[in-house]
Structures are given as structure tokens and as C-alpha cells.
Amino acid sequence: PYSLRPKSCGASTWKRAFRELSRRMTAPRTFLTQRHQKVAAKGCCGEIAGWITVSHRSDCRVQERREGNNPQSIITLNVIIQNIGSAYCAVQPNKLLVLWLCSRQYQPFAQDKPVCTNADSEDDFDSCLETRSASVLDHSLLARSRGGEEKNDLVTLQQKEIMFHYEWLAFQIQVQCPGCTYEADFLERAVSCEIPYMEVSGDQPGYERKGLLNLAFLSTDQLQSWYMTLPGGCVTLNTERLLL
């Protein structure tokens, strides 16, 4: 293991380093949050924080899956949650919601991108959009920390995952995104990811506080630097812009 020093975090002492990392909402360093990874969404609520990264494909396209005669477009997201407080938290990853913008005339399994037939201008098109919950097809546990060590040999994601002080949890979800061809098509329309949790204090018997962790996705302007178009119309990830 390499030796980590406060200067690598932009501070002269560990106290200042912690404050700086907390101010920036820096994700815990895991195999999912290396320096080349880009954070698509993040947020903090109470004593819990979370980040979302994209499981990128080489051509930056969404995955196509066909079940019977119904084609499905799917994007894979990695969700990292960390307990940053003194109380321990119970997270319910199976009850998360992914909210994104859809056309009011959206039809499930539509092969073409949803459009608003009454839109004569960009403002009219925006008025035809509404926020809806995307279908999450699968949840799978990737890794978690226990006692300061990373454990990646776990395969079952519990309905309630308990996290103690500074422990983190990483799991993967597959989100259905009809009408999307590239990852950017979904990310530009994604609004937020909501994850229910509950704080329990060991010092105060009977203390429980329910909350909702909201991870807001980046704006369209911030996402424009993620991808670049190559000759021939191919799209690739711009690895020169590091956001972590």
C-alpha cells in the first residue's frame, strides 16, 4: 500500500485535509473512484453522502438488451454511499429511485427517441417534458468497507445495509433508458437519484431518524466536457478532463 500524506489532499495537516475533502465532497478512494473516473452525481444529507459513476463502454453507447420483441436500452451506474457521521446508518438500496426527464407522450419500449409533436420551439419542447421515475432492472453489490478494509468478495445486497462510522458501500444498478443511444443522452436528462436511509445513535437508545439521500446529476454544461466526437461520428470519453 502507498503512503498517503496530507499534501496529496491539498493541505499541510490531516485536520485541514479532512476539512478540504469534506468541502469538496470527495468520494472515498476505491476501485470505482480512481482519478480517471468521473462523478456523474453526488449529494449529502445528514450524516450520509453518496456519489454515482458510470460504467462506461468503449463506444460510449448504452447497452441494448432484447426480451422477446421488446428492445431495451440500459445504462449501468455505480453507486457509492458513505457514512460520514458518528451514528450508524441503515441504507435501503433496493428502494432507490432514479428520476429523469421524459416526454409526456412517452411510450414504453419506443424504438425512437420520444418527441413532442406540438413543439414549435425549444421552450415548447421543454414544456412537454416531465420528471418520471426510470425503471431500475437490477441491483448488485460490488464492494464495501469493513474495519477500514475493502471487501469485494460479497455477492448479496441486503434490503438494509448497515454502515458504521466512515464505512462505505458500493453497488451497481442497471437503469432502463428508452430512446437513448449514447450515455450522454441519458445523463443530460437525468435529474437525481433518491435513496432512503435511517440514522440510529448508539448513545441515545430509541433514537431513529429517517432521511432521503438525494444525489443530483451534473448539468448539461458540465457534461459537455466528458465526451468528444471523432471523425466519422464516433463518440469517445474525454479522459483529459479529470473530475475527481
C-alpha positions as CSV (number, residue, x, y, z in Angstrom):
1,P,0.0,0.0,0.0
2,Y,1.2,3.5,-0.8
3,S,1.8,6.1,1.9
4,L,-0.8,8.9,1.8
5,R,0.2,12.3,3.1
6,P,-1.8,15.4,3.8
7,K,-0.1,17.3,0.9
8,S,-1.7,14.8,-1.6
9,C,-5.0,16.1,-0.4
10,G,-4.0,19.8,-0.8
11,A,-3.3,20.6,2.9
12,S,-0.5,20.7,5.4
13,T,-2.2,18.8,8.2
14,W,-4.7,15.9,8.3
15,K,-7.2,18.2,10.0
16,R,-7.1,20.7,7.2
17,A,-7.1,17.9,4.7
18,F,-10.3,16.4,6.1
19,R,-12.0,19.8,6.0
20,E,-10.9,20.3,2.4
21,L,-12.1,16.8,1.4
22,S,-15.4,17.4,3.2
23,R,-15.9,20.8,1.5
24,R,-15.3,19.3,-2.0
25,M,-17.4,16.2,-1.1
26,T,-14.6,14.0,-2.3
27,A,-15.6,10.3,-2.8
28,P,-13.8,7.6,-0.8
29,R,-10.9,6.2,-2.8
30,T,-12.0,2.8,-4.1
31,F,-11.5,0.9,-7.4
32,L,-14.7,2.7,-8.6
33,T,-13.4,6.2,-7.8
34,Q,-9.9,6.3,-9.2
35,R,-8.6,9.6,-10.5
36,H,-9.6,8.8,-14.1
37,Q,-13.2,8.3,-13.0
38,K,-15.8,11.0,-13.4
39,V,-18.6,11.6,-10.9
40,A,-22.0,11.9,-12.6
41,A,-24.0,12.7,-9.5
42,K,-23.3,13.4,-5.8
43,G,-25.1,14.7,-2.7
44,C,-25.1,14.8,1.1
45,C,-27.9,14.6,3.7
46,G,-27.4,14.5,7.4
47,E,-24.6,12.0,8.2
48,I,-24.6,10.2,4.8
49,A,-23.1,11.1,1.4
50,G,-23.2,9.4,-2.0
51,W,-21.7,9.5,-5.4
52,I,-22.6,8.0,-8.8
53,T,-20.2,7.0,-11.6
54,V,-21.0,5.5,-15.0
55,S,-19.8,2.1,-16.0
56,H,-18.5,3.3,-19.4
57,R,-18.4,1.3,-22.6
58,S,-15.7,1.8,-25.2
59,D,-18.1,3.3,-27.7
60,C,-20.0,5.3,-25.0
61,R,-23.2,3.8,-26.1
62,V,-25.9,2.4,-23.9
63,Q,-26.3,-1.4,-23.7
64,E,-29.1,-2.9,-25.9
65,R,-31.0,-5.8,-24.5
66,R,-33.9,-7.6,-26.2
67,E,-36.5,-9.5,-24.3
68,G,-38.9,-11.1,-26.7
69,N,-40.0,-8.4,-29.2
70,N,-39.3,-5.6,-26.9
71,P,-35.8,-3.9,-27.2
72,Q,-34.5,-2.2,-24.2
73,S,-31.7,0.4,-23.8
74,I,-29.8,0.1,-20.5
75,I,-27.2,2.2,-18.8
76,T,-25.1,0.8,-15.9
77,L,-24.4,3.1,-12.9
78,N,-22.1,2.6,-9.9
79,V,-23.4,4.0,-6.6
80,I,-21.1,4.7,-3.7
81,I,-22.5,5.6,-0.3
82,Q,-20.5,6.5,2.8
83,N,-21.4,7.2,6.4
84,I,-19.7,10.4,7.3
85,G,-21.2,10.9,10.8
86,S,-20.9,9.3,14.3
87,A,-24.3,7.5,14.2
88,Y,-24.6,4.3,12.2
89,C,-26.9,4.2,9.2
90,A,-29.2,1.7,7.6
91,V,-29.4,2.2,3.9
92,Q,-32.1,0.7,1.6
93,P,-30.5,0.4,-1.8
94,N,-33.3,-1.7,-3.3
95,K,-35.8,1.2,-2.8
96,L,-33.8,3.8,-4.6
97,L,-35.4,5.9,-7.4
98,V,-33.7,7.3,-10.5
99,L,-35.6,10.4,-11.8
100,W,-35.1,11.7,-15.3
101,L,-36.9,13.9,-17.9
102,C,-39.3,12.1,-20.3
103,S,-41.7,13.4,-22.9
104,R,-45.4,13.5,-21.9
105,Q,-46.1,11.4,-24.9
106,Y,-43.5,8.7,-23.9
107,Q,-44.5,5.2,-24.6
108,P,-42.7,2.2,-23.1
109,F,-40.3,0.3,-25.4
110,A,-40.5,3.1,-28.0
111,Q,-37.8,2.5,-30.6
112,D,-37.4,6.1,-31.5
113,K,-36.5,9.0,-29.1
114,P,-39.7,10.4,-27.5
115,V,-40.7,13.7,-29.2
116,C,-43.3,16.4,-28.6
117,T,-45.3,16.8,-31.8
118,N,-46.7,20.1,-30.6
119,A,-43.3,21.7,-30.0
120,D,-42.6,24.6,-32.4
121,S,-39.6,25.9,-30.4
122,E,-37.1,24.8,-27.7
123,D,-39.2,26.4,-25.0
124,D,-42.3,24.5,-26.2
125,F,-40.3,21.3,-26.2
126,D,-39.1,21.9,-22.6
127,S,-42.8,22.3,-21.6
128,C,-43.5,18.9,-23.0
129,L,-41.1,17.2,-20.6
130,E,-41.9,15.9,-17.1
131,T,-39.9,14.2,-14.4
132,R,-40.5,10.5,-14.1
133,S,-39.0,7.5,-12.3
134,A,-36.8,5.3,-14.5
135,S,-37.1,1.5,-14.3
136,V,-34.2,0.0,-12.3
137,L,-33.8,-3.5,-13.6
138,D,-31.1,-4.9,-11.4
139,H,-29.1,-4.2,-8.2
140,S,-25.8,-6.0,-7.4
141,L,-23.3,-5.5,-4.6
142,L,-19.8,-4.6,-5.7
143,A,-17.8,-4.0,-2.6
144,R,-17.9,-2.4,0.9
145,S,-15.5,-1.4,3.7
146,R,-15.3,-3.3,7.0
147,G,-12.9,-2.1,9.7
148,G,-11.0,0.1,7.3
149,E,-10.5,-2.7,4.7
150,E,-12.1,-3.1,1.3
151,K,-14.2,-6.2,0.9
152,N,-15.1,-7.2,-2.6
153,D,-15.9,-10.9,-2.1
154,L,-19.5,-10.2,-1.2
155,V,-22.3,-11.1,-3.6
156,T,-25.6,-10.4,-1.9
157,L,-27.1,-6.9,-1.5
158,Q,-29.2,-6.8,1.7
159,Q,-32.5,-5.0,1.9
160,K,-31.0,-2.9,4.7
161,E,-27.2,-2.4,4.6
162,I,-25.7,-1.2,7.9
163,M,-22.8,1.2,7.8
164,F,-20.8,2.4,10.7
165,H,-18.6,5.5,11.0
166,Y,-16.7,6.2,7.7
167,E,-17.7,2.8,6.2
168,W,-18.8,2.9,2.6
169,L,-20.9,0.7,0.3
170,A,-20.7,0.3,-3.5
171,F,-23.3,-1.3,-5.6
172,Q,-24.3,-1.4,-9.3
173,I,-27.7,-0.7,-10.9
174,Q,-29.0,-1.1,-14.4
175,V,-31.4,1.6,-15.5
176,Q,-33.7,1.4,-18.4
177,C,-33.3,4.4,-20.7
178,P,-35.6,4.1,-23.7
179,G,-34.9,6.5,-26.6
180,C,-31.2,6.8,-25.6
181,T,-28.3,5.9,-27.9
182,Y,-25.3,7.2,-26.1
183,E,-24.6,7.6,-22.4
184,A,-24.8,11.3,-22.7
185,D,-28.4,11.0,-23.9
186,F,-29.4,9.6,-20.5
187,L,-27.1,11.8,-18.4
188,E,-28.4,15.0,-20.0
189,R,-31.9,14.0,-19.0
190,A,-31.1,12.5,-15.6
191,V,-32.3,14.6,-12.6
192,S,-31.4,12.8,-9.4
193,C,-31.2,9.5,-7.6
194,E,-33.1,9.2,-4.2
195,I,-32.0,6.6,-1.6
196,P,-33.9,6.1,1.7
197,Y,-31.9,5.6,4.8
198,M,-32.2,5.7,8.6
199,E,-29.8,7.0,11.2
200,V,-29.5,5.2,14.6
201,S,-27.5,6.5,17.5
202,G,-25.8,4.1,19.9
203,D,-25.6,6.8,22.6
204,Q,-29.3,7.6,22.6
205,P,-31.4,4.4,22.9
206,G,-34.5,4.6,20.7
207,Y,-33.1,7.4,18.5
208,E,-34.0,6.9,14.9
209,R,-34.2,9.5,12.1
210,K,-35.4,8.6,8.6
211,G,-34.0,10.6,5.7
212,L,-33.8,10.6,1.9
213,L,-30.4,11.0,0.3
214,N,-30.7,13.0,-2.9
215,L,-27.9,12.6,-5.5
216,A,-28.2,15.4,-8.1
217,F,-26.8,14.7,-11.6
218,L,-24.5,17.2,-13.3
219,S,-25.9,19.9,-15.5
220,T,-25.7,19.6,-19.3
221,D,-22.9,22.3,-19.4
222,Q,-20.7,20.2,-17.1
223,L,-21.3,17.0,-19.1
224,Q,-20.2,18.6,-22.4
225,S,-16.6,18.2,-21.4
226,W,-17.0,14.5,-20.8
227,Y,-17.2,13.3,-24.4
228,M,-15.7,14.2,-27.7
229,T,-16.8,13.3,-31.2
230,L,-14.2,11.7,-33.5
231,P,-14.2,11.8,-37.3
232,G,-16.9,9.5,-38.7
233,G,-19.3,10.4,-36.0
234,C,-17.9,8.1,-33.3
235,V,-18.1,9.3,-29.7
236,T,-15.4,8.6,-27.1
237,L,-14.7,9.6,-23.5
238,N,-12.5,12.6,-23.0
239,T,-10.0,11.3,-20.4
240,E,-8.1,14.6,-20.3
241,R,-10.7,16.2,-18.1
242,L,-10.5,14.7,-14.6
243,L,-13.3,15.5,-12.3
244,L,-12.3,13.5,-9.2
